[in-house]
């Protein structure tokens, strides 16, 4: 399986950095991983502070993997035992074939505690502080209000599959987290979206593209799908933020 081969090669190469732990989150850990479609979302925990030599070794490792199938979707944030407790810390991250710095969000931290997959070393429960419910809820509301709601106002984004898919699925997952205090998979979010009032034809379009291989959509459908999605998400996000913000 290409995914297993890629992970094996990554872990072998990472051994030079002596990680305390390597964890998977997202679809790979949550049971909804679709090879060739889903990203490989990883966390590596290192014992010592990140020095320039450490960063260089991590970059060399990721660049060496680029010829591997699926490597473009392998994303990894590098935490250390002294920084993993800081929810606001910008961690070294390899994603989208480049180096960046970003936080490990409360959603990701909660995922790691609930269903994180241990690929090497110690478990999230041993190393990672728990995420209080209030912190998780505040983040989810802020993400809907400050990221997704402004994005709805940009029509060009919603002609892209990824924005339609993530926008709707993230909204459904946010709704369940705020209402019930639990995390759900992308597959479960698709099952719930029609009951939340989302346009059924758009939900089925996402399902087909995620779990089968339909032909490319016609431009007319792409435009219609964009309008349906934006018309639904704008008021839906406003109502969610008003109820829980």
C-alpha positions in Angstrom: 0.0 0.0 0.0 1.6 3.3 -1.0 0.5 5.0 2.2 2.2 2.5 4.4 5.4 2.6 2.3 5.5 6.4 2.5 5.0 6.4 6.3 7.7 3.7 6.7 10.2 5.7 4.7 9.3 8.9 6.6 9.7 7.3 10.0 13.0 5.7 8.9 14.3 9.1 7.8 13.0 10.8 10.9 14.9 8.4 13.2 18.0 10.7 12.9 16.1 13.3 14.9 15.3 10.8 17.6 11.6 11.7 18.0 9.9 11.1 21.3 6.6 10.4 19.5 5.0 10.6 16.0 1.2 10.8 15.8 -1.3 10.8 13.0 -4.5 12.9 13.2 -7.2 13.8 10.7 -8.6 11.2 8.3 -5.8 8.8 8.7 -6.5 8.5 12.5 -10.3 9.0 12.3 -11.0 6.1 10.0 -12.1 8.0 6.9 -8.7 8.0 5.0 -9.0 7.9 1.2 -5.7 7.0 -0.4 -4.8 9.5 -3.1 -7.4 12.0 -1.8 -6.8 12.5 1.9 -3.8 14.3 3.4 -1.5 12.5 5.8 -1.6 14.8 8.8 1.3 14.1 11.2 2.8 15.4 14.4 6.4 14.7 15.4 7.5 15.5 19.0 11.2 16.1 19.5 13.1 16.1 22.8 15.3 19.1 22.2 14.6 22.7 21.0 14.7 23.1 17.3 18.1 24.2 16.1 19.0 25.3 12.5 20.6 21.9 12.0 17.4 20.2 13.0 15.3 22.3 10.6 17.7 21.5 7.8 17.5 17.7 8.4 13.7 17.9 8.5 13.7 19.8 5.2 16.1 17.3 3.6 13.9 14.4 4.7 10.8 15.9 3.2 12.5 16.9 -0.1 13.9 13.4 -0.4 10.3 12.0 -0.2 8.9 14.2 -3.0 9.3 11.5 -5.6 7.1 9.1 -3.5 3.5 8.7 -4.5 1.3 10.7 -2.1 4.2 12.6 -0.6 2.7 16.0 -1.6 -0.1 15.3 0.9 2.2 14.4 3.8 2.1 17.3 6.3 4.0 17.3 9.6 4.3 19.8 12.4 7.3 19.5 14.7 6.7 20.1 18.3 9.2 19.8 21.2 8.6 18.7 24.7 9.0 22.3 25.9 6.6 23.8 23.3 3.8 21.2 22.9 1.9 22.6 25.9 1.7 26.1 24.3 -1.5 26.3 22.2 -0.4 29.6 20.6 3.1 28.5 19.6 3.9 28.6 15.9 5.5 25.2 15.2 7.8 24.3 12.4 5.6 22.6 9.8 6.2 21.0 6.4 3.0 21.3 4.3 2.2 21.9 0.6 5.9 21.2 -0.3 7.3 24.0 1.8 8.3 25.0 5.3 6.0 27.2 7.3 5.1 27.9 10.9 1.6 27.3 12.3 -0.2 26.4 15.5 -1.6 23.0 16.4 -5.2 23.9 16.8 -7.5 22.9 19.7 -9.4 20.7 17.2 -6.2 18.9 16.3 -5.2 18.5 19.9 -8.6 17.1 20.9 -8.5 14.7 17.9 -5.1 13.5 19.1 -6.6 12.7 22.5 -9.8 11.1 21.2 -8.5 9.0 18.3 -4.9 10.0 17.5 -2.9 7.2 16.0 0.5 6.5 17.5 3.0 5.7 14.8 6.0 5.8 17.1 6.8 6.4 20.7 4.7 7.8 23.5 0.9 8.5 23.3 -0.8 11.9 23.2 -2.3 11.2 26.6 1.3 10.9 28.0 2.6 14.2 26.6 -0.1 16.5 25.4 -2.2 18.6 27.9 -6.0 18.0 27.5 -8.1 20.6 25.7 -10.8 22.2 27.9 -14.3 22.3 26.3 -14.4 26.1 26.4 -11.1 26.4 24.6 -12.3 24.0 21.9 -15.7 25.8 21.5 -14.1 29.2 21.4 -11.8 28.1 18.6 -14.6 26.5 16.6 -16.7 29.6 16.8 -13.8 31.9 15.9 -12.8 29.7 12.9 -16.4 29.9 11.5 -16.7 33.6 12.2 -13.3 34.9 11.2 -12.2 32.4 8.5 -15.1 30.8 6.8 -17.7 33.6 7.0 -15.5 36.1 5.2 -14.5 33.4 2.7 -18.2 33.0 1.7 -18.1 36.5 0.4 -15.5 35.6 -2.2 -17.3 33.9 -5.1 -14.2 32.8 -7.0 -13.2 30.5 -4.1 -16.3 28.4 -4.3 -15.8 27.3 -7.9 -13.0 25.1 -6.5 -13.9 21.6 -5.2 -11.8 21.9 -2.1 -13.6 25.1 -0.8 -17.0 23.5 -1.3 -16.0 20.3 0.3 -14.2 21.7 3.3 -16.6 24.6 3.8 -19.6 22.3 4.2 -17.9 19.5 6.1 -16.2 21.9 8.5 -19.5 23.6 9.2 -21.2 20.3 10.0 -18.4 19.2 12.2 -18.4 22.6 14.0 -22.1 22.3 14.6 -21.8 18.9 16.2 -18.8 20.0 18.3 -20.7 23.0 19.7 -24.0 21.1 20.2 -22.8 17.8 21.5 -19.2 18.3 22.5 -17.8 15.6 20.2 -15.7 15.3 17.0 -17.0 13.6 13.9 -15.4 12.3 10.7 -15.8 13.9 7.3 -18.0 10.9 6.3 -20.3 11.4 9.2 -20.5 15.2 8.4 -21.8 14.3 4.9 -24.5 12.1 6.5 -25.6 15.0 8.7 -25.5 17.9 6.3 -28.9 17.3 4.7 -30.5 17.4 8.1 -28.8 20.7 8.8 -30.5 22.2 5.7 -27.5 21.9 3.3 -28.4 21.5 -0.4 -28.7 17.8 -1.0 -27.4 17.8 -4.6 -24.2 19.5 -3.4 -23.7 17.0 -0.6 -24.2 14.1 -3.0 -21.7 15.7 -5.4 -19.1 15.8 -2.6 -19.8 12.2 -1.7 -19.3 11.1 -5.3 -16.0 12.9 -5.7 -14.7 11.7 -2.3 -15.7 8.1 -2.5 -15.8 7.3 -6.3 -14.4 8.6 -9.6 -17.0 10.7 -11.4 -16.2 12.6 -14.6 -15.2 16.2 -14.3 -18.2 18.5 -13.6 -19.7 20.7 -16.3 -19.0 24.5 -15.9 -22.7 25.0 -15.5 -22.8 22.7 -12.4 -19.7 24.3 -11.0 -21.3 27.7 -11.1 -24.6 26.4 -9.7 -22.9 24.5 -6.9 -21.0 27.6 -5.9 -24.2 29.6 -5.6 -26.0 26.9 -3.7 -23.1 26.5 -1.3 -22.6 30.2 -0.6 -26.4 30.8 -0.2 -26.6 28.1 2.4 -23.3 28.7 4.3 -23.6 32.4 4.9 -26.8 32.3 6.9 -26.0 29.0 8.5 -22.7 30.3 9.8 -24.3 33.5 11.1 -26.9 31.4 13.0 -24.3 29.1 14.5 -22.1 32.0 15.6 -25.1 33.9 17.1 -26.1 30.8 19.0 -22.7 29.9 20.4 -20.5 32.9 20.0 
